Amino acid sequence: MTSRVLALLALVAGLVVFTGGTASACQCVQRTPKDRMDGAAAVFTGTVTRVATDPDESGGGHVIAVLRADHVYKGEAREWFRVSTRSEGPACGYDFAAGSRHLVFAGGRDAALTTSSCSGNASLPAGDRPLRRDDDEGLTQELIAALGTPTRVRHTAATEPAATESAPAEPATEPADAETVAQPAADQTAGPNGGTGVLVAALAVLGVVALVAGGGWAYRRRSST
């Protein structure tokens, strides 16, 4: 009976580790600047004017950033871009903050542009000049060459578009430069429900142990009588 109890405990403990002890982490596929340019629907530099969070029950939510472009390297040379990204870093979300300027590689369609931390985006100094090698040490000569000559955006008095109430639809397939993989979590409470899941699993283990122990005690009592 003791060996059966130990085997059952080992099985339950394995299930707890498998279901409650893993977390999603973002890993980026290495791509050249030219590959990123070829795979993007729009590439531009711009300043974030508004950031909105859109809860999403299926994937942890999105962040929708509205950017006022100053130069466009690929795609339509328009003043405003609205780009969606995952709201969590482990899901390959990119960090947008109001007032910050970025080089953005966006995929998808005009009405549903998306980006990620693996897309090749870069944080830039404030301003509106075209990119040069000395803007930031992360801007390599290979990247500058791949970007080519940009189109300068003429700013107008056009009204800034509002961040949508819901996240734009994402491409049907995952971005080729990012994938979310399951890895052992460094902190079991990192996820929004990680601590609760582990607690529930632990209570379940205790319940199973108590049930098996009670059954073993009753069995030994019947045998002794």
C-alpha positions as CSV (number, residue, x, y, z in Angstrom):
1,M,0.0,0.0,0.0
2,T,2.9,2.4,0.9
3,S,4.5,1.9,-2.6
4,R,1.1,2.7,-4.3
5,V,0.8,5.9,-2.2
6,L,4.3,7.0,-3.2
7,A,3.7,6.3,-6.8
8,L,0.5,8.3,-6.8
9,L,2.2,11.2,-5.1
10,A,5.0,11.2,-7.7
11,L,2.4,11.3,-10.5
12,V,0.4,14.2,-9.0
13,A,3.6,16.1,-8.3
14,G,4.6,15.7,-11.9
15,L,1.3,17.1,-13.1
16,V,1.7,20.1,-10.8
17,V,5.1,20.9,-12.2
18,F,3.9,20.4,-15.8
19,T,0.7,22.5,-15.5
20,G,1.5,25.1,-12.9
21,G,5.3,25.4,-13.0
22,T,5.7,26.6,-16.6
23,A,5.6,30.1,-18.1
24,S,5.6,31.5,-21.6
25,A,8.8,33.1,-22.8
26,C,9.6,35.0,-26.0
27,Q,12.4,33.8,-28.2
28,C,13.3,35.7,-31.4
29,V,14.4,34.2,-34.6
30,Q,17.6,35.9,-35.9
31,R,16.9,37.8,-39.1
32,T,19.0,40.3,-41.2
33,P,17.8,43.9,-41.6
34,K,17.0,43.2,-45.2
35,D,14.8,40.2,-44.2
36,R,13.0,42.4,-41.8
37,M,12.4,45.0,-44.4
38,D,11.1,42.4,-46.9
39,G,8.8,40.9,-44.4
40,A,7.3,44.2,-43.1
41,A,4.2,45.9,-44.4
42,A,5.2,49.3,-43.0
43,V,8.5,50.6,-41.7
44,F,8.6,54.1,-40.2
45,T,10.0,56.3,-37.5
46,G,7.6,58.2,-35.3
47,T,6.7,59.5,-31.9
48,V,4.1,57.8,-29.7
49,T,1.2,60.2,-28.9
50,R,-1.2,57.8,-27.2
51,V,-1.1,54.3,-25.7
52,A,-4.3,52.3,-24.8
53,T,-4.6,48.9,-23.2
54,D,-7.2,46.5,-24.6
55,P,-8.0,43.4,-22.4
56,D,-8.1,40.2,-24.4
57,E,-9.4,37.1,-22.6
58,S,-7.7,34.8,-25.1
59,G,-4.2,36.2,-25.0
60,G,-3.5,38.5,-22.0
61,G,-4.4,41.7,-23.7
62,H,-2.9,44.1,-26.3
63,V,-1.4,47.6,-26.2
64,I,-2.5,49.8,-29.1
65,A,0.0,52.7,-29.8
66,V,-0.8,55.7,-31.9
67,L,2.3,57.2,-33.5
68,R,2.9,60.3,-35.5
69,A,5.3,59.4,-38.2
70,D,8.2,61.7,-39.4
71,H,9.8,59.4,-42.0
72,V,8.4,56.3,-43.8
73,Y,10.9,53.7,-45.1
74,K,8.3,51.3,-46.5
75,G,4.6,51.5,-47.2
76,E,2.2,54.5,-47.5
77,A,3.8,57.8,-46.3
78,R,1.0,58.8,-44.0
79,E,1.1,60.9,-40.9
80,W,-0.6,58.6,-38.4
81,F,0.0,54.9,-37.6
82,R,-1.9,52.7,-35.2
83,V,0.0,49.6,-34.2
84,S,-1.0,46.8,-31.9
85,T,1.3,44.6,-29.8
86,R,1.0,42.2,-26.9
87,S,0.8,43.8,-23.5
88,E,3.2,41.3,-21.9
89,G,6.9,40.9,-22.6
90,P,6.9,37.1,-22.4
91,A,4.3,37.2,-25.2
92,C,6.8,39.2,-27.4
93,G,5.1,42.5,-26.7
94,Y,7.0,45.7,-27.5
95,D,7.2,48.5,-25.0
96,F,5.6,51.7,-26.2
97,A,5.4,54.8,-24.0
98,A,3.8,58.2,-24.8
99,G,6.3,60.7,-25.9
100,S,8.9,58.1,-27.0
101,R,10.2,57.8,-30.6
102,H,10.8,54.5,-32.3
103,L,11.8,52.8,-35.5
104,V,8.9,50.5,-36.1
105,F,8.7,47.4,-38.3
106,A,5.0,46.5,-38.6
107,G,3.2,43.6,-40.2
108,G,-0.4,42.8,-41.1
109,R,-2.7,45.2,-43.0
110,D,-3.1,48.9,-42.9
111,A,-6.1,48.7,-40.6
112,A,-4.5,46.1,-38.4
113,L,-0.8,46.7,-38.1
114,T,1.0,44.6,-35.5
115,T,4.5,44.5,-34.1
116,S,6.5,42.7,-31.5
117,S,9.8,42.8,-29.6
118,C,11.2,40.5,-32.2
119,S,10.3,42.7,-35.2
120,G,13.5,44.8,-35.2
121,N,12.1,47.9,-33.6
122,A,14.5,50.4,-32.0
123,S,14.1,53.2,-29.5
124,L,15.3,56.5,-30.9
125,P,16.3,59.9,-29.5
126,A,13.6,62.6,-29.7
127,G,13.4,64.5,-32.9
128,D,12.3,64.1,-36.5
129,R,15.5,63.7,-38.6
130,P,16.1,60.7,-40.8
131,L,18.1,57.9,-39.3
132,R,21.9,58.0,-39.3
133,R,24.5,55.7,-37.9
134,D,25.4,58.1,-35.1
135,D,21.8,58.2,-33.8
136,D,22.2,55.2,-31.6
137,E,24.9,52.5,-31.3
138,G,22.1,49.9,-32.1
139,L,21.7,51.3,-35.6
140,T,24.2,49.4,-37.6
141,Q,25.4,50.3,-41.0
142,E,23.7,47.2,-42.4
143,L,20.4,48.4,-41.0
144,I,20.8,51.9,-42.4
145,A,21.6,50.5,-45.8
146,A,18.6,48.1,-45.7
147,L,16.3,50.9,-44.8
148,G,17.3,53.0,-47.8
149,T,16.1,56.5,-48.5
150,P,12.9,57.5,-46.5
151,T,10.0,59.7,-47.5
152,R,9.6,62.6,-45.2
153,V,6.1,63.0,-43.8
154,R,4.5,66.4,-44.1
155,H,2.6,67.1,-40.9
156,T,-0.8,68.7,-41.2
157,A,-3.5,69.7,-38.8
158,A,-5.3,66.4,-39.2
159,T,-6.9,65.1,-36.1
160,E,-5.0,62.4,-34.2
161,P,-6.9,59.1,-34.5
162,A,-8.1,57.5,-31.3
163,A,-6.9,54.2,-30.1
164,T,-9.5,51.6,-31.0
165,E,-11.7,50.1,-28.3
166,S,-10.6,46.7,-29.3
167,A,-7.4,45.3,-30.7
168,P,-6.9,45.1,-34.4
169,A,-7.2,41.6,-35.8
170,E,-3.8,39.9,-35.8
171,P,-2.3,38.1,-38.9
172,A,-3.6,34.6,-39.4
173,T,-0.1,33.1,-38.8
174,E,2.4,33.9,-36.1
175,P,5.2,36.4,-37.0
176,A,8.1,34.6,-38.6
177,D,10.6,36.4,-36.3
178,A,9.0,35.5,-33.0
179,E,7.7,32.4,-31.2
180,T,6.4,31.8,-27.7
181,V,7.8,28.7,-26.1
182,A,7.2,27.0,-22.7
183,Q,10.2,27.2,-20.4
184,P,10.6,26.6,-16.6
185,A,9.5,29.7,-14.8
186,A,12.0,31.5,-12.7
187,D,9.2,33.0,-10.5
188,Q,6.1,31.0,-10.0
189,T,4.1,34.1,-9.2
190,A,5.1,36.0,-12.4
191,G,1.9,35.2,-14.3
192,P,-1.4,36.8,-13.4
193,N,-2.8,33.5,-12.2
194,G,0.3,31.6,-11.5
195,G,0.1,31.7,-7.7
196,T,-3.5,30.7,-7.7
197,G,-3.0,27.8,-10.0
198,V,-0.1,26.4,-7.9
199,L,-2.2,26.8,-4.7
200,V,-5.2,24.9,-6.2
201,A,-2.9,22.2,-7.4
202,A,-1.3,21.9,-4.0
203,L,-4.7,21.6,-2.3
204,A,-5.6,18.9,-4.8
205,V,-2.5,17.0,-3.9
206,L,-3.3,17.2,-0.2
207,G,-6.8,16.0,-0.8
208,V,-5.6,13.0,-2.8
209,V,-3.0,12.1,-0.1
210,A,-5.7,12.3,2.6
211,L,-8.1,10.2,0.6
212,V,-5.4,7.5,-0.1
213,A,-4.2,7.5,3.5
214,G,-7.7,7.1,4.8
215,G,-8.4,4.2,2.4
216,G,-5.2,2.5,3.5
217,W,-6.1,2.9,7.2
218,A,-9.5,1.4,6.6
219,Y,-8.0,-1.5,4.6
220,R,-5.6,-2.3,7.4
221,R,-8.4,-2.1,10.0
222,R,-10.5,-4.6,8.1
223,S,-7.6,-6.9,7.6
224,S,-6.8,-6.9,11.3
225,T,-10.4,-7.8,12.2
